[in-house]
């Protein structure tokens, strides 16, 4: 059982790490799109029909797909003052409670986001702007990210339960990941 849990932890973390890296490259599309939109609007008085909308549509997946791996490296907002003042045992107890709460939260949001994404797909939803791109693929990133967040929370919880002390890198190490 321990070997199966370790394999699960490593697999989930690997998938989320690669998605984190991939999401990081999306910024290479967002910045030029926004730059083009701003320059065309203010430099040439010819607003872009697609620049800011594309940047907005890409920012959602960029943000959401990075979240599960940030849970692994401790990059989310937390109560640092409380953690620093607490013993390692107390911090372990906090984590043993915190990860299931995150998992339940992800499942609740998944329950509500799946119909939202399905409806968008069934309607062939577009943005209803002059550019009018199809947006249902972006909406499917929401349940996907929630599934990945649930799996990463479960993996972190199992890591604590199995005593796997190969602790993940902390937020300070995130720069080395990219």
N, C-alpha and C positions, 0 to 999 in steps of 0.2 A: 504493500500500500504506500509506503514511504517513497519508493522509487517512482510509482505512478504519480504521486503528488508533485515530486520534484520535476518530473518530465512535464507535467501540466504547467507548473509555475514557469519553467524555462521557455516553453513554447508560447504561452500567452505573452510573456514579457518580450520575447523576440519579435513576435508579430507587432506588438504595440510600439516597440522601439523602431522598427522599420517604417511603420506608418507615421511615427513622430518625425523621423528623418525626411520622409517623403513630403509630409505636410510642410516642413520647413522650406522646401523648394518652391512651394506655391507662392511664397512671398516674392519670388523672382518674377511672377506674373502679375501680382497685385500692384507692386510699386510702379512698373512701367505703365500699366493701365491707368493708374491714378495720375501719374505724371503727364501722360498724354491728355487726359481729360482736363487737367488744370491748365496746361499750356495752350491747348486748343481753345479753351473758354476765355482765359484772361489774356493770352498773348495774341490770339488771332480773332477773338470775338466770334468764334465758331464752336459752340459747345458740342462735345462728343455725345452721340446718342447711346454709346455702349460703354465707355470707359469706366465711369463710376459704378454703373450697374454690374459690370463684370467684376470689378474689385470687390463689391459687396457680396456677390454670389460666391466668390472664391474665399472670402474671409471666413465664412461659416465653416466650411470643411477644414480650413487651415486651423481654426480655433478648436473645433470639436475633435479632430483626429489627433491632436497633440495632447489632449487631456488625460487619456488613460495612462500614457507613459509618464506624464508629470506626476501622477499618483505614485508610480513606482519610485521615482527619484525624489519625492518629497517636495515637488515644486509648487504645490497648491498653498493657498493661504491657510495658516494654522495658528494656534496659540503658542507662539514661541516662548513668551514669558512663562506660561504655565509649564511648558515642557522643560525649559531650562531649570526651573525651580523644583521639578519632580525627579524622583529617583528613576533609574532604568526600569525597575519593576513596575512603577506607576505608569511610565510611558508605554510599557508593553501592554498593560491593562487598558490604557486609553486606545491603543491600536486594536486590541482584540474586540473592543466595542465599536470603534470607529469604522473599521472595514465592513462589518455586516450592515451598519447603517448606510454606508455609501452604496453597498450592493442593493439594498432594499429601495433606496432612493432611485437608483438607476433603473430597477425593474418597474417602479411606479411610473417614471417618465417614459419608459419604453412602452408600457401599456397604453399611454395616451398618444405617443408619437407615431406608433405604427399605423393606426387608422388615418392619421394626418398625412403620412407619406403615401399610403395606399390610395387615398382619395385623390391626392395630387396626381398620381400616376394614372388612375382610371380616367380622370378628366383631361389628361394631357396638358396639365396646367402650365401656363406661360406667365410671364411677368406683366402682361398687358401694358407694356410701354411701347414706344415707337420701335425699339429694337426687338422686343418681344421674344426673348429666348425661352426655351423649355426649362422649367425650374424643378420638375419633380426629381431629377437625380440629386440635386442639392438637398432636397428634403429627405431623401433616403439616407443621407449621411447622419442625420439625427439618430434614428434607431440603431444604425450601425455603430456609432460612437458610444451609445448607451450600452449596447451589448459588450463592446470592448471594455468599457469602464467597469461593468459588472464583473467580467472575467478577470480583469486586473485586480479589483478589490478582493475577489475570491482567492486569487493567486497570492496576494499579499497576506491575507488572513491565514491561508494554508502555510505560507512561509513561516509565520509566527508559530503556528501550531506544531509544525514538524521540527521546529528548532533549527531550521536552516539559517544559520547565522551569516551566510554569504549575503550580507546586507546590501541592498541596492545603492548605487551612487546617490549622493545628495544633490540638491539643487545646484550647488556650487560647481558640480561636475558636469552640468548640462551643456556648458559651452564646449566641452571636449567631445560630446556625443555627435554634434553636427560637424 
